[in-house]
């Protein structure tokens, strides 16, 4: 068969020609597989894990701390700890559960550090007799009334973020995991190392607190 006749045959039967070409689309590697590859020095595999979870973990940390710079630092520290502990990783649960647990523990440590810092500042405030301004490091909540009664959506979101930031950590963390990150009760229980019943109870309490704090916006 000549080259010309072969071309003509392909032109006359495009469907048959397309059928002869196999397009191999590689399935994306699972998180477990990527971390397994990272264990043996595959930097590209770990970079893919970071790409998959960077925004999620940063946003999660921001919801917990209400501070973007801290959230970025916490996200970086989270990935650093995942990398350092890659050899000890066990694929008993989803990788997302594992990385959220690390991010949660880091965020809680940050919140507790802030709380201790504020307590020290408050103690100095009450003990100081010279009126030194350093003692005023209390960062009080903004209680000024809104100038515009018809609050725009951005203002409402900001009010919700401020209200969440005032919740005790034991209520704030499960609430954010459920209502912001949309994690299941089962996964939240695994992340926090507690029963589903406790998770549901704390989320219920957190929602009640928020309704009370935000009733002027509801």
N, C-alpha and C positions, 0 to 999 in steps of 0.2 A: 504494500500500500504506500502511495507517495505521501510526502509531507503535506501537499495541498489537500489531498482527499481526507487526510486525518484531521486537518483544521476544519474542513467543511463538515465532517461528521460531528465534531465537537460543537460547531456553530449551530447545527440542526437539532442537536439534542442537549440543550443547556442543562436540563434537569439531570440527565444521566451523567453529564460531565461533573456537575456539582456533587453528585453522589459518590464520585470516585475520590473526591478530596476529603480526607478526614481532618476535621478541625479538633484538635485536642485541647480542651479547656481544663486546665489543672484546677482541682478542687482546692479551695483555700485551706491551709493547715489549721488545725485546731490550736487553741491556746496551749493545751498540754504539749502538743508536738513542738510548738515554737519554743516553749521554755526548755523542753528536752534538748532541742538543738542549741539553745543558748548555753546550756550546761557545758557543751563540748567546744565552746568558743565561736559559735555562729553569731556574729554581731548583727547581721541583717535580720536574723530571727528575733532577737531581742528588740531591735528597732521597730519591727512590725508590732510587737506587743505594746510598746510605748505608743505607737501611732493609734492602735485600737482603743487604748484606755486613757490616754493623756487628758483629753477633754473631760471625760466622765469623772476622773479622779480629781481634777482641778476644780470642776464645778461642785462636786460633792464637798470637798474641803472648804470651798468658799461658802457653801450653805451652812456649814457647821461653825466656821470662824467669823464669817461676815467681814473678811479682810482678804482682798485679792492677792496681795503680795505674800501673805502667809500661806494662802492656798497654793500658790505656785511653788513655794518652798516645800510645803508638805507633800505635794505631788512628786516633786523631784526626789525627796527623801524616800517616798514610798517605792518608787521604781529602783532606787539604789538598794533598798533592803531586799526587794524581790531578786535583784541580780546577785547580791551577796549570798542569799540563802537558796540559790537555785539548786545546789547539790542536795539540800535537805527537803526540797519540795516533794510532797506526796499528793498524787492526783486522786484523792478520796472524794473531793467535792469539786465543783466548778472553779476554774481559775478566778472568775469574777468574785466569788465568795472569799477566796484567799486574799486577793489584792484589796478588796474593800475592808477586810478585817485589819490589814496592816494600816491602811489609810485612816480607819476609824481610831485605832489605838494611838496613832500619831496626833490626830486632831484632838482627841480627849486629853492627851498629855499637854498639848498647847493650851487648851482651855483651862486646865488646872493650873498651869504655870501663870497664866494671866490672872486667874483668881487669887493666887498667892501674892502676886505682885500688887494687886489692888488692895488686898488686906494689909500688906505692909505699908502701903501708902496711906491707907485710912488710919492705921495706928499712929503713924507719924503726924497725921493731921490733928488728931485729938491730943497728942502729947506735946506738940510744938507750942511754945509760948511766944515765939518771936515773929510769927506771921509769915514765915518763909514760904514762898510760892510753890516750892517743890512739893509741899504737902498736899497740894490741891490736885493731885494726879488721880482723880476718881473717875473721870470719863463718864459723867452723869448722862442718863438717857434723855433724849430730846422729848420734852413734854409740852412744847409750845403748840398751841392749836393751829390747825391748817388755815391759811388765809382764804383759800377758796373752798367753799362747801362742796361744790361739784368737782370732786377729786378725779383727776385723770388716772388712767390705768397705771401709768408709771409710778405715780405716787402711792397707789394702792399696793403695788408689788413691793415698793420700798418699805411701806408700813408692815407688810407681812414679813419681810426679811428682818426688820428690826425686832418684831415680835418674836420670831423664831430664835433670834440671837439672845433674847432674855430668858428663854426656857432653860431649866437645869439640864445638864448634859444627858442625864439618864432618860429624859423625855425628848430632848432635841434630836439625838442621834437616831433612834428608831423612827421618829416622825419623818425626818428627812429621807431616810432609806425607803420608807413606804410611800410617802406622798410626793416626793420630788424625784427620787431615783426609781420609783415604781418596782421595788424589789418585793418578792413574795414574802409572806410571813415566815415560811420555812427557811428561806435563805437569810433573812434578817436574824432569825434565831441562831443560825450557824455563825454568822458574822460576829454577833455579840456574845455568843456562848451562853445563851439562856433559853428557856422554854418558849414555845410559841404563845402559850397563855400569858406569860409575863410580857412578851413583846406586844401583844394585842392590848393588854391592860395599860401599858405605858403610852402607847399610841393614842388610846382613847383619852387618857388624862391630858396628853399634850394637845390634842384637838380641843378639849374643853378649855384649857388655858388660853389657847389662841382665840377661840370664839369670844371669851371674856375680854381679852385685850383688844380685839378688833371689832367689837360690837358697833362702834361708831361708823365702821366702814361697811358693815353687812346690811 
